[in-house]
Amino acid sequence: MAKVDFPAGFVWGCATASYQIEGAWNEDGKGESIWDRFCHEPGHIKNGDTGDVACDHYHRYREDIALMKEMGLKGYRFSISWPRIFPQGKGTVNQKGLDFYSRLVDELLAAGITPFPTLYHWDLPQALQDEGGWANRDTAQHFADYCGTVVDHLGDRVKRWMVFNEPWVFTVLGHLGGYHAPGVADPELALRTTHIVNLAQGLAVRAVRGTGKAEAVSSAFSMSWACPASDSEEDRAAAERLHGFANVWFVETALNGRYPEAYVGGFDPERFGVQAGDMDIVKVPLDFIGINLYTRMVVADDPQDKNLGARRADPPGGERTDFGWEVYPEAIYNVIMRIWNDYRLPIYITENGCSYGDGPDEKGVVNDGRRISFLKGYIGQVGRAIKEGADVRGYYHWTLTDNFEWALGYSERFGLVHVDFANQKRIIKNSGYWYRDVIAANALDA
């Protein structure tokens, strides 16, 4: 691969999530979240881990920002904990929660790093879950109210916002298989939550814009390249249906006011709980599209599946990360080009990265060459998409520090910075120094 140059002003950053790094789960007036509850119930999380302390970022954010500065980051994508702002999800604001994020923003700006907050990265206030959570239509308006409050408070310094992180994941994984909080396993309920979250996205984007302080607002959407298992017409159609459901279920609704043609029998509004006037609410212009992408999904036709008529097939043998995901750099190029050609909006890669468990050697050096190889491949394909005309404006690596990886606890390590969770010692991995050099050059060498 030849040298790949990136456009002037391209934003190089890292991404994190509040529950995965902050800790301080019950300090300074913060309310309980669904992840606090889920982790404290036995049997949900590998090794019985919790996010009670995580990376202790709530107390160590200055140290972490210093590491970001050392690596030359231009942007930092973090999430704001809803129950830290509204302990009950609504009602009285917790000023100490707002003050924490205000200090965080000021510290970032002082370090020359642009803040890029996400307003919801899965930590719903437990008090709202007790009222039905994302299956309760009232939650959509509570969320919009929360978003407006935060943006009004921080919008004098923060201009670009995301309302949701991966709405498909927290609705489907949290309510279909029960793998994520709140641990519900109800397929029909899961479908209805996707519609309520689409309503919430529409209301929240309007609330953010209503402050008059935001220059750009959208969401970060989980995506994988839906690769047909064969060249057959059936497999290609199945891949297209899965693309509609898994990739753009929350994009097509916002931008075009309709659900994708993903279901074999067509979209049934009653099944999803669509009411009169709802589609006018979900349709809202977005200023950009955030893409979270790690791998591809190989898709085959499945006549036994009466919903999507599709199944995930095992990809052929090849390199995999420690997480088990296939390393397939071209996936990010294919998704960027598809999203760019379909929607013609600026794109940010809001998450991309890999889990490898390399730790410090006897000299304290973390030689994670596999991560460097992964990033060379994927970032190179981002550059390829830009060269072919896609308007990609930034790349945010997942993640800054090793952290609490949801149901897998601390067993997976995605960070550019190694964390010893026994003593919270941080070590920049070799990949972090490699990323620093890419940022400084604004280019990727072969």
TAJOKA-V755563 format. One record per residue. N is the residue number from 1. RES is the residue in three letters. PHI is phi in radians with two decimals (999 if undefined). OMEGA is omega as a letter, one per 40 degrees, with the letter a starting at -180 (999 if undefined). NEAR is the number of other C-alpha atoms within 8 Angstrom. Layout:
n->{N N}
res->{RES RES}
phi->{PHI PHI}
omega->{OMEGA OMEGA}
near->{NEAR NEAR}
This chain:
n->{1 2 3 4 5 6 7 8 9 10 11 12 13 14 15 16 17 18 19 20 21 22 23 24 25 26 27 28 29 30 31 32 33 34 35 36 37 38 39 40 41 42 43 44 45 46 47 48 49 50 51 52 53 54 55 56 57 58 59 60 61 62 63 64 65 66 67 68 69 70 71 72 73 74 75 76 77 78 79 80 81 82 83 84 85 86 87 88 89 90 91 92 93 94 95 96 97 98 99 100 101 102 103 104 105 106 107 108 109 110 111 112 113 114 115 116 117 118 119 120 121 122 123 124 125 126 127 128 129 130 131 132 133 134 135 136 137 138 139 140 141 142 143 144 145 146 147 148 149 150 151 152 153 154 155 156 157 158 159 160 161 162 163 164 165 166 167 168 169 170 171 172 173 174 175 176 177 178 179 180 181 182 183 184 185 186 187 188 189 190 191 192 193 194 195 196 197 198 199 200 201 202 203 204 205 206 207 208 209 210 211 212 213 214 215 216 217 218 219 220 221 222 223 224 225 226 227 228 229 230 231 232 233 234 235 236 237 238 239 240 241 242 243 244 245 246 247 248 249 250 251 252 253 254 255 256 257 258 259 260 261 262 263 264 265 266 267 268 269 270 271 272 273 274 275 276 277 278 279 280 281 282 283 284 285 286 287 288 289 290 291 292 293 294 295 296 297 298 299 300 301 302 303 304 305 306 307 308 309 310 311 312 313 314 315 316 317 318 319 320 321 322 323 324 325 326 327 328 329 330 331 332 333 334 335 336 337 338 339 340 341 342 343 344 345 346 347 348 349 350 351 352 353 354 355 356 357 358 359 360 361 362 363 364 365 366 367 368 369 370 371 372 373 374 375 376 377 378 379 380 381 382 383 384 385 386 387 388 389 390 391 392 393 394 395 396 397 398 399 400 401 402 403 404 405 406 407 408 409 410 411 412 413 414 415 416 417 418 419 420 421 422 423 424 425 426 427 428 429 430 431 432 433 434 435 436 437 438 439 440 441 442 443 444 445 446}
res->{MET ALA LYS VAL ASP PHE PRO ALA GLY PHE VAL TRP GLY CYS ALA THR ALA SER TYR GLN ILE GLU GLY ALA TRP ASN GLU ASP GLY LYS GLY GLU SER ILE TRP ASP ARG PHE CYS HIS GLU PRO GLY HIS ILE LYS ASN GLY ASP THR GLY ASP VAL ALA CYS ASP HIS TYR HIS ARG TYR ARG GLU ASP ILE ALA LEU MET LYS GLU MET GLY LEU LYS GLY TYR ARG PHE SER ILE SER TRP PRO ARG ILE PHE PRO GLN GLY LYS GLY THR VAL ASN GLN LYS GLY LEU ASP PHE TYR SER ARG LEU VAL ASP GLU LEU LEU ALA ALA GLY ILE THR PRO PHE PRO THR LEU TYR HIS TRP ASP LEU PRO GLN ALA LEU GLN ASP GLU GLY GLY TRP ALA ASN ARG ASP THR ALA GLN HIS PHE ALA ASP TYR CYS GLY THR VAL VAL ASP HIS LEU GLY ASP ARG VAL LYS ARG TRP MET VAL PHE ASN GLU PRO TRP VAL PHE THR VAL LEU GLY HIS LEU GLY GLY TYR HIS ALA PRO GLY VAL ALA ASP PRO GLU LEU ALA LEU ARG THR THR HIS ILE VAL ASN LEU ALA GLN GLY LEU ALA VAL ARG ALA VAL ARG GLY THR GLY LYS ALA GLU ALA VAL SER SER ALA PHE SER MET SER TRP ALA CYS PRO ALA SER ASP SER GLU GLU ASP ARG ALA ALA ALA GLU ARG LEU HIS GLY PHE ALA ASN VAL TRP PHE VAL GLU THR ALA LEU ASN GLY ARG TYR PRO GLU ALA TYR VAL GLY GLY PHE ASP PRO GLU ARG PHE GLY VAL GLN ALA GLY ASP MET ASP ILE VAL LYS VAL PRO LEU ASP PHE ILE GLY ILE ASN LEU TYR THR ARG MET VAL VAL ALA ASP ASP PRO GLN ASP LYS ASN LEU GLY ALA ARG ARG ALA ASP PRO PRO GLY GLY GLU ARG THR ASP PHE GLY TRP GLU VAL TYR PRO GLU ALA ILE TYR ASN VAL ILE MET ARG ILE TRP ASN ASP TYR ARG LEU PRO ILE TYR ILE THR GLU ASN GLY CYS SER TYR GLY ASP GLY PRO ASP GLU LYS GLY VAL VAL ASN ASP GLY ARG ARG ILE SER PHE LEU LYS GLY TYR ILE GLY GLN VAL GLY ARG ALA ILE LYS GLU GLY ALA ASP VAL ARG GLY TYR TYR HIS TRP THR LEU THR ASP ASN PHE GLU TRP ALA LEU GLY TYR SER GLU ARG PHE GLY LEU VAL HIS VAL ASP PHE ALA ASN GLN LYS ARG ILE ILE LYS ASN SER GLY TYR TRP TYR ARG ASP VAL ILE ALA ALA ASN ALA LEU ASP ALA}
phi->{999 -1.32 -1.03 -2.02 -1.62 -1.98 -1.12 -1.03 1.48 -1.05 -1.66 -1.77 -2.62 -2.29 -2.18 -2.49 -2.38 -0.96 -1.15 -1.34 -2.24 -1.22 1.19 0.80 -1.18 -2.33 -1.77 0.91 1.49 -1.13 -1.48 -1.27 -1.84 -1.11 -1.34 -1.03 -1.12 -1.05 -1.24 -1.45 -1.63 -1.04 1.68 -1.56 -2.01 -0.95 1.10 1.20 -1.18 -2.40 -1.68 -0.97 -1.96 0.88 -1.67 0.95 -1.09 -1.00 -1.73 -1.98 -1.08 -1.16 -1.09 -1.19 -1.18 -1.08 -1.14 -1.02 -1.12 -1.08 -1.50 1.37 -1.04 -1.70 -2.49 -2.37 -1.72 -2.23 -2.04 -1.81 -1.44 -0.93 -1.23 -1.34 -1.64 -2.13 -0.97 -1.80 1.50 -2.84 1.51 -1.43 -1.36 -1.61 -1.06 -1.10 -1.18 -1.05 -1.11 -1.06 -1.22 -1.14 -1.11 -1.06 -1.08 -1.08 -1.15 -1.09 -1.10 -1.12 -1.55 1.36 -1.97 -1.42 -1.31 -2.42 -1.38 -1.93 -1.47 -2.57 -2.15 1.55 -1.70 -1.10 -1.00 -1.05 -1.04 -1.34 -1.07 -1.12 -1.75 2.03 1.04 -1.29 -1.57 -1.81 -1.05 -1.10 -1.05 -1.06 -1.28 -1.04 -1.12 -1.07 -1.10 -1.06 -1.05 -1.06 -1.10 -1.15 -1.16 -1.10 -1.37 -1.82 -1.20 -1.23 -2.11 -2.02 -1.99 -2.02 -2.36 -2.13 -1.46 -2.14 -1.91 0.84 -1.03 -1.10 -1.23 -1.32 -1.45 -1.31 -1.22 -1.48 -2.23 -1.73 -1.79 1.25 -1.26 -2.02 -1.03 -1.54 1.36 -1.59 -2.18 -2.49 -0.95 -1.23 -1.12 -1.01 -1.09 -1.19 -1.13 -1.10 -1.24 -1.11 -1.20 -1.10 -1.05 -1.07 -1.09 -1.08 -1.17 -1.19 -1.04 -1.12 -1.14 -1.09 -1.16 -1.14 -1.24 1.28 -1.98 -1.74 -1.64 -2.70 -2.59 -2.87 -2.42 -1.83 -1.93 -1.25 -2.51 -2.42 -1.22 -1.47 -1.69 -1.05 -1.18 -2.63 -1.51 -1.17 -1.05 -1.14 -1.18 -1.15 -1.18 -1.12 -1.10 -1.15 -1.14 -1.20 -1.00 -1.09 -1.39 -1.53 -1.80 -2.18 -1.07 -1.93 -1.75 -1.04 -1.11 -1.16 -1.47 -2.16 1.16 -2.64 -1.47 -1.09 -1.41 -1.79 -1.59 -0.99 -1.59 1.57 -1.38 -1.84 -0.99 -1.14 -1.07 -1.63 1.35 -1.27 -1.94 -0.98 1.53 -1.08 -1.22 -1.24 -1.33 -1.22 -1.37 -2.67 -1.17 -1.84 -1.57 -2.82 -2.22 -1.57 -2.02 -1.78 -2.48 -2.18 -2.75 -2.05 -2.17 -1.55 -2.12 -2.11 -1.12 -2.45 -1.08 -1.32 -1.51 -1.38 -1.62 -1.71 1.06 -2.55 -2.47 -1.41 -1.85 -1.22 -1.20 -1.09 -0.99 -3.11 -1.18 -2.31 -1.36 -1.12 -1.29 1.72 -1.45 -1.16 -1.49 -2.53 -0.97 -1.10 -1.01 -1.25 -1.12 -1.09 -1.23 -0.98 -1.16 -1.13 -1.17 -1.12 -1.19 -1.41 -2.15 0.90 -2.05 -0.96 -2.11 -2.07 -1.41 -1.58 -2.68 -2.88 3.07 -2.74 -1.78 -2.39 -1.55 -1.04 -2.00 -1.18 -1.49 -1.13 -1.72 1.42 -1.74 -1.82 -1.66 -1.77 -1.08 -1.14 -1.17 -1.05 -1.07 -1.00 -1.18 -0.99 -1.15 -1.26 -1.13 -1.04 -1.27 -1.11 -1.07 -1.07 -1.12 -1.11 -1.06 -1.59 1.94 -1.27 -1.57 -1.75 -1.94 -2.98 -2.37 -2.01 -1.24 -1.75 -2.52 -1.19 -2.02 -0.89 -2.65 -1.40 -1.71 0.90 -1.12 -1.67 0.99 -1.76 -1.44 -2.08 -2.18 -1.81 -1.39 -1.42 -2.10 -1.36 -2.10 -1.56 -1.25 -1.34 -2.29 1.15 -1.23 -1.85 -2.37 -1.18 -1.33 -1.02 -1.11 -1.15 -1.24 -1.07 -1.09 -0.98 -1.21 -1.07 -1.09 -1.08 -1.46 0.89 -2.81 -2.06 -1.53 -1.06}
omega->{i i i i i a i a i a i a i a i i a a a a a a i a a a i i i i i i i i i a a a a i a i a a i i a a i i a i a i a a i i a a i i a i i i i a i i i a i a i i i i a a i a i a i a i a a i a i i a i i i a i a i i i i a a i a i i i a a i a a i a i i i a i i a i i i i i i i a i i a i a a a i i i i i a i i a a i a a a i a a a i a i i a i i a i a a i a a a a i a a a i i e i i i a a a i i i a i i i i i i i a i i a a i i i i i a i a a a i a a i i i a i a i i i a i a i i a i a a i i i i i i a i a a a a a i a i i i a a a i i i i i a a a a a a a a a a a i a i a i a a i i a a a a i a i i i a i a i a i i i a i i i a i i a i a a a i i i i i i a i a i i i i a a i i a a a i a i a i i a i a i a a a i i i a i i a i i a a i i a a i a i a i i a i a a a i i i i i a i a a i i i i i i i i a a i a a i a i i i a i e i a i a i a i a a i a a a a a a i i i i i a i a i i i i i i i i i i i i i a i a a a a a i i i 999}
near->{4 5 8 11 8 9 6 5 5 10 10 11 13 15 14 12 10 11 12 14 16 15 14 9 11 8 6 6 10 14 12 13 12 13 12 12 10 11 13 7 7 7 6 10 13 10 5 10 9 12 14 8 11 15 15 12 11 10 6 8 9 8 7 9 11 9 9 10 11 8 10 9 14 10 13 14 14 12 12 13 12 14 15 13 15 16 17 12 16 10 6 7 8 12 7 9 12 12 8 9 9 9 8 10 11 8 10 12 10 7 9 8 12 9 13 13 12 15 13 13 13 7 12 14 16 13 11 12 12 7 7 8 10 12 11 10 8 6 12 15 11 10 11 15 11 13 13 13 8 10 13 11 8 9 11 8 6 12 11 11 14 13 14 14 13 12 12 13 9 12 15 12 12 17 17 13 13 12 9 12 11 11 11 10 9 9 9 8 10 14 12 12 11 13 11 13 12 12 12 14 14 13 13 15 13 9 12 16 10 8 10 6 12 14 6 10 15 14 13 13 16 14 11 13 12 12 10 12 10 7 7 6 6 8 14 15 9 16 16 10 13 14 12 12 10 10 13 12 12 11 8 12 15 16 10 7 12 9 8 10 8 13 10 8 6 7 8 6 8 7 9 11 8 10 7 5 6 9 11 7 10 15 13 11 6 10 9 11 13 12 13 13 11 12 13 11 11 13 16 16 13 9 7 5 9 8 7 11 13 14 9 8 9 5 7 4 4 6 6 9 11 9 9 6 9 11 11 8 11 8 11 15 12 9 11 12 10 8 9 13 7 6 6 7 9 12 14 13 13 14 15 11 12 12 12 13 7 7 8 9 8 5 5 7 11 13 11 11 8 7 12 10 8 12 10 10 9 12 9 11 12 12 11 10 13 11 7 6 6 11 9 11 10 12 13 17 12 13 13 13 11 14 13 14 11 8 9 10 14 9 7 13 13 14 12 13 12 14 12 8 8 4 5 9 7 8 10 12 13 12 13 11 10 9 9 12 8 10 11 8 7 11 11 12 7 7}
